[in-house]
């Protein structure tokens, strides 16, 4: 059977909200359609109605491939069925394991080009070392059919080059990206929704509420900030294992009038989450591979305070688009928050510089066009 002008995109995440991964999938589909190609999106679970509507385009098919990130028989068999059904020319894997049977499976089904994107953050304090000889040889064998590895930051690419598991020429950096046109101009409605007084200055963090994202550090910094600047308000958006504990600690610290926990916001950009903020924090403890939240905040014209962790210094240019602080240092974090809250001109200047950077480096149309070039279509 002849190949079809089809890309199969294995996306190992659950599409429950319109976030960075969903926005990337849609833009890829849009640019494929302009070239006469189809896109088969394979998620871990069925999309929510809102996401399905967002991704619904004439050239898009949606499949469910549970556990695609696992090295197991069931997802391998599931992908085999998808490859047999659509006969694609290209397979692109994201949010899946680097060591998997998928590249050779694709070769068996006649797929012409195979790509992998590494979206993985590393543990806190991770030190990159050259892999052992047996691991280098095994990885090259397993990934022989793999064409190129897309790295979402220089940090990620540098890690892979240091591992020496594949030739350095196989790795290419294409930043994750955002659609700046989606950024809301105002956030007053969202402030009213959560009962945030109009005179408050809002400090926002958006992420999974897990230890690696540094919410403990931000909450500790909030105590210092509110003592010195009572008009400060902290907006904590996201869900995770630590949210209930941190909400209880918020009450115990007497900060319930200055901290709002939103849970998941389905469309953070369109709903005005960033527009409602005066500044945005991303105080991760682990080595971030990229930072969608940072890119979205910059595109929204908001200064960002981030940690010196992983790829964050590539997005937060210290003294230009925001500030960098050491991880697990609430005192330093509080000082930088106070500096920005007290200086509207500095916030405006950094916000404008951040938006310029986002348009130059993280523009979705531009970066997806680079991906099309890599595909060779």
Secondary structure, DSSP 4 states (H G I P E B T S, - for coil): ---EEEEEEEE-S---S--HHHHHHHHHHHHHHTTT-EEEEEESSPPPHHHHHHH--TTEEEEE-TTTTS-SHHHHHHHHHHHHHH-EEEEEEESS-SSSSHHHHHHHTT-SEEEEEE---B-TT----PPPHHHHHHHHHHTTT--EEEESSHHHHHHHHHHTSS-GGGEEE----B-GGG--S--HHHHHHTT--TTPEEEEEES--SGGGTHHHHHHHHHHHHHH-TTEEEEEE---TTHHHHHHHHHHTT-TTTEEEEE--TTTTTTTTTTT-SEEEE--SSB-S--HHHHHHHHTT-EEEEESSTTHHHHS-BTTTEEEE-TT-HHHHHHHHHHHHT-HHHHHHHHHHHHHHHHHHSBHHHHHHHHHHHHT-
